[in-house]
Every structure is written in C-alpha cells, then in structure tokens.
Amino acid sequence: MRIATWNVNSIRSRIDRVEAWLQRSDVDVLAIQETKARDEQFPYDRLRALGYEVAHVGFNQWNGVAIASRVGLDDVQVGFEDMPGWGDPVEPEARALGALVGDIRVWSLYVPNGRQVDDPHMVYKLGWLARLRDDAERWLADDPDAHIALVGDWNIAPLDEDVWDMDFYLDKSHVSPGERAAFRAVVAAGYTDVVRPHTPGPRVYTYWDYQQLRFQKKQGMRIDFVLGSPALASRVDGAVIDREERKGKGASDHAPVIVQLTD
C-alpha cells in the first residue's frame, strides 16, 4: 500500500495537477491539506472518476482537509476529541479528518500555523497539538497494535537541518522551542517519523515559499510528516518526497510525501 500526504494549497486551483499526480504516482491513499474549499465546492467527482472514495471537511475558504482512498474509506471522523477552535467567538476549524482505510487509521492533519512566536495563534497552535498528543496517546493505550498514521502539514521544522538557514528563522515560528517540544511530545506518545530514515537530511525539504525564488535557490523547510504507530512503522519499507511536483506552473508550495507499506 502507498500512502501520501500533500498540502495542495487550494484543491480547486490545483485539481488538474492532483489528478495527473495520482495517475502518475499510483498511490492508494492521499491525505490532503489546505483545500481552501467548503464541502460543496470540493471536486469529489474528479477524484471518484479515478477510483477513489473521498471524505472532506471544509467550512470556508481557509483550511480544509480531505482523504482520498481506493482501498476503502470507513468510520470517518471530523476532528479529534476536544479539538480546540479559533476566533471570537471560538469556532471549530477544518484541520483534522480521520478515516479507516484498509486496516489503517489515517488522520489528515493541518496544524495551525502559529503566525508569530508571541501571537495568540501560537497559543492556539500549542493547545491544538497538546490535545492531539493526548488523544494519540490514548488511541495506542486502547489498542497498542493499532495501525495509525498521523500525516500532514505540521507547520513545524523539528530539527535545525529542516530549514535552509536557522539564522534566518531565529525568533520566528515553526522552529521555536515550544513548537518543537510539542512535536516531540507526539513522538514520545508512541509515534515515529517513518519518512526521515528513507530521506535523510540535511537540505531535504517539503515546502518552499513562493516568494524570493525560494525553490530555485533550494531554500526550503521540512514541515510535512508521516508519524506512524509502532505497528504501522514496522510495515514501512520506503518513503520519498516528490520534489519534482513542486516544479512548473501552478504548483503547490508543498511537495507530496509518499510512504510505501508492506501488506
């Protein structure tokens, strides 16, 4: 089985590329983030025509997550337990979607950005991650043999080598001690970064800003991850970051990340 995650930065703007990539990459499950679409705007038919069942949650033109699967799609869950919301008044955001695909529980996650280290959105981000960590730990406590994949855009670069220049990111979000501690806490709850062993750094990235020719200059960040439970991690026999998909007109600013699993 091949599972992928991809922040497409607007599914309606990039559906042609998503279709072409799915046909070319032959993945069985694609977790999508930042669809920027309400449910009624999502191009379900385009993906169904390729043989994928689709679940999506989107409330407005921001955020939005989806899962497309050709190996079954059951027990869909919008958000995890007590997932924090944002705004005044506080409302839920479309940032987490879980589903059973085959024998694997996949969560498509779009972690809040945080904006700036001293921004209220950073408090929201850390609280969101804390709740995810608590639930992820409980899922494994309930079933230590569960096959769980926490995949998506984490908006965190856990290691210094995951950014092109740490001096550039000093005092910025994505690399702050609090964010990195929150990421490590999810790992400590029993999950493994299953991609890094197959795509070691430095200078291995999944995101490149559109501005200042960051992609052409190889100035990126590694912020998209697949964290697997022990049972799932034991099945991983390969992983790649499809940097080629970041090239060309109309590309997302993120590259797809693909994990190969044994049956």
C-alpha positions in Angstrom: 0.0 0.0 0.0 1.2 3.5 -0.8 0.0 6.4 1.4 0.8 10.0 0.6 0.2 13.4 2.2 0.1 16.7 0.3 -0.8 20.3 1.2 -2.2 21.3 -2.1 -2.8 25.0 -1.2 -6.3 25.1 -2.9 -7.8 22.0 -4.4 -9.9 23.9 -6.9 -6.8 25.7 -8.2 -4.8 22.5 -8.4 -7.2 19.7 -9.2 -5.7 19.2 -12.6 -2.3 18.7 -11.1 -3.7 16.4 -8.3 -5.4 14.2 -10.9 -2.3 13.9 -13.0 -0.2 13.2 -10.0 -2.5 10.5 -8.7 -2.4 8.8 -12.1 1.4 9.1 -12.2 2.2 8.2 -8.6 -0.3 5.3 -8.2 -0.9 5.9 -4.5 -3.7 4.1 -2.7 -4.4 6.8 -0.1 -3.9 10.6 -0.4 -4.4 12.8 2.7 -4.9 16.4 1.5 -4.5 19.6 3.5 -5.4 23.3 2.9 -8.1 22.5 0.4 -9.5 26.1 0.8 -13.0 24.9 -0.1 -16.3 24.3 1.5 -17.7 20.8 1.3 -20.0 21.7 -1.6 -17.1 23.2 -3.5 -14.8 20.2 -3.3 -14.3 18.3 -6.6 -15.4 14.9 -5.4 -16.4 13.7 -8.9 -12.9 14.3 -10.3 -11.3 12.0 -7.7 -14.1 9.4 -7.8 -13.6 9.1 -11.5 -10.1 7.9 -10.7 -11.4 5.2 -8.4 -11.1 7.0 -5.1 -13.6 7.3 -2.3 -13.4 10.8 -0.8 -14.1 12.4 2.6 -13.6 16.1 3.1 -14.3 18.8 5.7 -14.2 22.5 4.9 -16.2 25.3 6.4 -14.9 28.3 4.4 -12.2 29.5 2.0 -9.5 28.7 4.6 -8.0 25.4 5.9 -9.8 22.2 4.8 -8.7 18.6 4.9 -9.5 15.5 2.9 -8.7 11.8 2.5 -9.0 10.0 -0.9 -8.7 6.2 -0.8 -9.1 3.4 -3.3 -8.7 0.7 -0.5 -11.9 1.6 1.4 -13.0 4.6 3.5 -14.9 3.9 6.6 -15.6 5.3 10.1 -14.9 8.9 9.1 -14.3 11.3 12.0 -14.2 15.1 11.7 -11.8 16.5 14.3 -10.3 14.7 17.3 -11.8 14.7 20.8 -11.9 18.2 22.3 -10.0 19.7 19.4 -9.6 23.4 20.1 -11.2 26.0 17.9 -10.3 29.6 17.0 -11.8 33.0 16.8 -14.1 35.2 18.8 -16.5 33.6 19.4 -14.5 30.4 19.2 -15.5 28.1 16.3 -14.1 24.8 15.0 -11.7 24.8 12.1 -11.4 22.2 9.4 -7.9 20.9 10.4 -8.3 17.2 11.2 -10.1 14.3 9.5 -9.7 10.7 10.4 -10.8 7.6 8.5 -10.2 3.8 8.3 -8.5 2.9 5.0 -8.0 -0.8 4.8 -6.6 -1.7 8.2 -5.0 1.7 8.9 -6.4 4.7 10.7 -5.3 7.7 8.8 -5.5 11.2 10.1 -5.1 14.1 7.6 -3.8 17.0 9.8 -3.3 20.7 9.0 -1.7 22.0 12.2 -2.3 25.7 12.9 0.5 28.0 11.6 1.2 29.9 14.8 2.0 33.1 12.8 4.5 34.6 15.2 6.0 33.4 18.4 4.1 36.0 20.5 0.9 35.8 18.6 -2.3 34.4 20.2 -2.5 32.0 17.3 0.7 30.4 18.7 -1.2 29.7 21.9 -3.9 28.1 19.8 -1.4 26.0 17.9 0.3 24.7 21.0 -3.0 23.9 22.7 -4.2 22.1 19.5 -1.1 20.0 19.5 -1.4 19.2 23.1 -4.9 17.8 22.6 -3.7 15.8 19.6 -0.9 14.4 21.6 -3.3 13.3 24.4 -5.7 11.7 22.0 -2.9 10.0 20.1 -1.5 8.5 23.3 -5.0 7.3 24.3 -5.5 5.6 20.9 -2.4 3.5 21.5 -3.3 2.8 25.1 -6.7 1.5 24.0 -5.0 -0.7 21.3 -1.2 -1.0 21.3 -1.3 -2.9 18.0 -3.3 -0.3 16.1 -2.1 0.8 12.7 -2.3 4.6 12.9 -0.8 7.2 10.6 -0.7 10.9 11.6 0.0 12.7 8.4 0.0 16.2 7.0 1.4 19.7 7.3 2.6 20.1 10.8 3.9 23.6 10.4 6.9 22.7 12.5 10.5 22.1 11.5 11.7 19.8 14.3 15.4 19.9 13.6 17.8 22.7 12.6 18.6 20.8 9.4 14.9 21.1 8.5 15.3 24.7 7.5 17.6 26.2 4.9 19.1 28.7 7.4 18.5 28.7 11.1 19.8 32.3 11.5 17.0 33.4 9.1 14.4 31.7 11.3 15.6 33.0 14.7 12.7 34.3 16.7 10.2 33.1 14.0 7.5 30.5 14.2 7.9 26.9 13.1 11.3 26.4 14.9 10.5 27.8 18.4 11.3 25.6 21.4 7.7 25.4 22.3 6.7 24.1 18.8 9.5 21.6 18.7 8.6 20.4 22.1 5.0 19.9 21.1 6.2 17.8 18.1 8.5 15.7 20.2 5.6 15.1 22.6 3.6 13.5 19.9 6.5 11.3 19.0 7.0 10.4 22.7 3.4 9.3 22.8 4.5 6.4 20.7 4.8 7.6 17.1 7.7 7.5 14.7 8.7 9.8 11.8 8.7 7.0 9.2 9.9 9.1 6.3 13.2 10.6 7.6 15.1 7.3 7.7 14.5 7.0 3.9 15.0 10.7 3.1 17.8 11.8 5.4 18.9 15.4 5.5 20.3 18.0 5.5 18.8 20.1 2.7 15.8 17.8 2.4 12.6 19.9 2.4 8.9 19.6 1.7 7.9 23.3 1.5 9.4 26.3 -0.4 7.8 29.7 -0.2 6.6 31.2 -3.4 8.5 34.5 -2.7 12.1 35.3 -3.5 12.7 32.2 -5.6 13.0 30.0 -2.6 12.5 26.8 -4.6 15.0 27.7 -7.2 17.5 28.7 -4.5 16.9 25.4 -2.6 15.7 27.4 0.4 13.0 25.3 1.9 11.6 23.8 5.1 10.8 20.3 6.1 7.3 20.6 7.8 5.2 17.8 6.2 5.4 14.4 8.1 4.0 10.9 8.4 4.1 9.8 12.1 3.3 6.1 12.5 2.3 4.0 15.4 4.7 1.0 16.2 2.6 -1.4 14.2 2.4 0.9 11.2 6.1 1.8 11.4 7.1 -1.8 11.2 5.4 -2.0 7.8 7.3 0.9 6.2 9.8 -0.3 3.6 10.3 3.0 1.7 9.5 6.7 1.6 10.1 9.6 -0.8 9.4 13.3 -1.1 8.3 14.1 -4.6 10.2 17.3 -5.1 9.5 17.3 -8.8 5.8 18.1 -8.2 6.9 21.5 -6.7 8.2 22.5 -10.2 6.3 24.2 -13.0 3.4 26.5 -13.4 0.6 26.2 -10.9 2.5 24.1 -8.4 1.6 24.0 -4.7 4.3 25.4 -2.4 4.4 21.9 -0.8 5.6 18.6 -2.2 3.8 15.3 -1.8 5.3 12.9 0.7 4.8 9.2 0.0 5.2 6.1 2.2 5.4 2.5 0.9 3.9 -0.1 3.3 4.0 -3.9 3.2 0.7 -5.7 3.2 
